[in-house]
Amino acid sequence: MSNSSHLSKELLDLVKSIGESRSKQEEDKIITLEAQGLKQKFLERNLPEKKMKELLIRAIYVEMLGHDASFSHIHAVNLAQSKNILVKRIGYLACSLFIDKSSDILILMIATVQKDLQSKNHLEVMAALNVISKLCHTSIIAAVQDVVFALMQHQQEMIRKKAVMVLISFNKIQPIENFDMHMKRALCDRDPSVMAASLNYYLDEVKKRPSAFKELINSFIIILKQVTEHRLPKDYDYHRMPAPWIQTKILEILSFLGAEDEESSSQ
């Protein structure tokens, strides 16, 4: 069955009319009328989640095409609280597209994000990690940092990987105490994807303070050896070459660690 069967006629007509518009002026007229209609729709009471989700998708189209749909922003925050994972993800997507990092509306999301980060449903956890990675701000960091650190121990490797990526973003905005220690734990993670995520941090940091990571040279060499010996899953191969992006990053890291250091280079 076509995916279009899940979309309303109004949404399909909007997409069709935008695609068939012959000028920017015609497109602007279509979007202006759409925005006016949506604003009235959002005022209706007791709208079912399915209908609210569709209105929010249409509001995303409005903003993507350069028009104001700020009237829908609070509804995006509300939809992110849904127990339906698909609806929740649409709400979070809209939040990440609509809300400015310095907006007061961001504060209204904190309780929902905290709850989802501690959910037993890994899809809810991932949805929350995705949105905070796009809306990194000091107000969010202070509220969720400890919970995200705890997710580095999550049983799902994709959650651990995303947690590492989010924490690296946090650290760039607001330096975290003893962060090197946490990244060392990620570097030694049993899953290659988590280890690979930590390499982005090391690649940035060894350029600024190589002496702080000299003790990890042997660890990087061991990982590189595991890669070249095809000991990583075949998913990491590219045209039969074992994990070329991981190899490239480790070699670059080692080049900085070994620069003007004969003893380190000899390893």
N, C-alpha and C positions, 0 to 999 in steps of 0.2 A: 504494500500500500504506500502511496506517496506520502512524504512527510507533510505536504501541504494540507492533508486532511486534518491535521492537528491545529491548523491556523484558521482564524475566523475570516469571514468574507471581508470585513472592514480592513483587517491587516493586509490581506492579499491585494485588495484594491489600492491601498496606500502605496505598497511597494510597486505595484504595476503602474500607477499614475506617475510616481516619481521617475520610474524607468523610461516612461514614454514622454516625459516633458521635453520640450524642444528648446527651452532657454532657461537661464538662471532665474529670470523674472517669473516664468511660469511655475518653476519649481518652488520659488519663494511663496507664491500665492497659495499653492497646494499645502505647503507646510504651515503657513500662517493660519489657514482655515482648520487644519488638523489640530494645531495647538489650541485654538479657541474651543474646538469641540472637546478635546481631551480635558481642558480645564473644567468644563461643565460636568463631564462624566465623573471626574474625580470627586466632585461635590456630592454625588449621589450616595445615599446611605446604604449600609449593609450589602456592599458589592461582594460577590463571592470571590474567593482567591483566584480562581481560574480567570475571571474577568479582569481582576486587578492586575494579574500577571501580564495579560495581553495589552492592557492600557499602558503598562510600564514599558513594554517592548516598543510600543508606538512612540512613547515619550523619548526613548533612546534614539529612535530615528530622527525625531525633531531636533534633539541636541546635536546629534552627529552631523546634521546638515546646517549647523550654525545658528539655530534659533533657540530661544529661551523656553525651557520647560521646568523652571525652578519650582513651579507649583506641584510638581510630582516628586520632588526630592524626599519629602517627609514620608511619602507613601513607599518609597524604595526602602527606607529604614524600617518601616513597619512590616514590609513583605519579607525582609531578612529574618524576621522572628518566626516565620512559618515553620510548622513541623513537617511540611512536605518538602523534601530535599530539592526537588526541581524548582519549586516556587522560591525557596530560600536562596538558591544559587542565582536566580534571576534578580532577586532583591539585592544580593551582594554585588552582582555584576553592575547593576544600575548605580549602586552607591559608589563603586570604584570609578565609574565614568562621570557621575554627576558631581560628587562632593569634593570640594577643595580641601586640601590637607589642613588648612587653618580655619575651616568652617566650624561654627558652634554645633552644627548638626552632627558632626563627628562624635561629639561627646555622647549623643543619644545612642550611638551604636555600641558603646563600650560594654554594657551589660550583656548584650546579645553575643558579641564576639567572645567574651570571657566564658559564657555558658557553652558555646559551640566548641571552643578549644578544649573543654573538659568533657565533651560528649563521648559516649561509647561508640557512636557511629562515626567511623573514620571519614565518611563523605562529608559530614558536618564539620569535622575538624579541618579537613582539607579546604573546605569552602571558606572557613574563618581565616586560615593561614593565607589563602590567596588574596583576600580582601585587605588584610593588614600589610601584606607585602606591597600593595599598591597605594596604601594610605598611611605610610610611615610618618608619624608625627610624635612629638614628645609626650603628648597627652595619651596617645595609644600605647606607646612604649612603656610608660610607667605603670599602666594598668595591666598589661599582659605579659611583660617580659619573663616573670618567674614561671608562668604557665607554659610559655614557649620553650623555656629551658627544660622543663619537665618532659616535653614532647621529644626531646633528643633520646629518650629512653623508650619511646613508643614501640610496640611490637611490629607495626607496619613500617617498612623501610621508606615508603614514599612520604610518610608523615615525618620521619626523622630527617630525610633529605630536605624537605620544605622548611622544617624548623631551623635547620642550619642556615639555609638561604635567607630566611627572615631575620635571624639573629645577626647575620653579617650586615644586613641593611640597617638594623637597629644600631649596631656598633659604629657605623659610618656617621650616623646622625648624632648619637650620644654615646661616647666611648664607655664600654662595659668593663667593670673591674674583673681582673683575672680571665680575660677573654681568651688569651692564648691557651690556657689550660682546657677550656671548653672545646676549642677547635682541635686541640690535640686528641681529645676523645673522639671527635668526629672523624679525624684522619685515620684513626684505628678502628672505625666501625666495621662490623663484619660484612656489611653490604657495600659493594663498589660504588653505587650511586651516591651514598652518603659521603664516602671518602672523597669522591670526585667533587662534590659540592664544596667541601672544605678547601680544596686547592685554589679556588678563587680568592679566598682570604689570604692564603700564604703567598700567592703570586703578587698581590698588592703590597703585603707587608715586608717581604724580603727585600724589596727595592729600597725601603726606607730604613730598615734596621736589621740587616742580615745577621749580625752577631747574636741576635736574640733567638735565632733558629738553627744555629750550628749543630746543636744536639740532635736535630731531626734529620740530618743528612743521611744517616744510615737507614732511617725509616723510609725516606723517599727513594733511596736506592733499592730497598727490598720491594717496595711497591712497583717500581719500574721493572724490576726483574720478573715479578709475578705477571705483569702485563705482557712483556715481550715473550714470555714462555707460554702464552695463551691460557693462563690459569683463571682469567675472568670469563664470565659467560659469553657465548658467541654473540649475544645481542650487542656487545660493545665493539665488535669487529666492523670494519668498514672496508669493503672490497678485500676481505681476508687479512687486512692489516689490523693487528690487535689494538683496540682502543687508541687510535691516533691522537685524539684530542687530549686524553689523559697523559699520554707520553709527552706530547708537546709542552703541556703545562709543567710537568715534573722536570723535564730537561731545562726549561726556562728558569724554574725555581732553583735548580742545582747550579745553573750558570751564575746566578747572583750570589749564592752561598759560597761558591768556590772562587769567586773573583778575587784576585790578588791574595789568595790563600793557598799555598802549595800543598799544605797538609790536607786541607779539605778536598782539594781537587784530585788528590791521589786516590781518594776513596772511590 
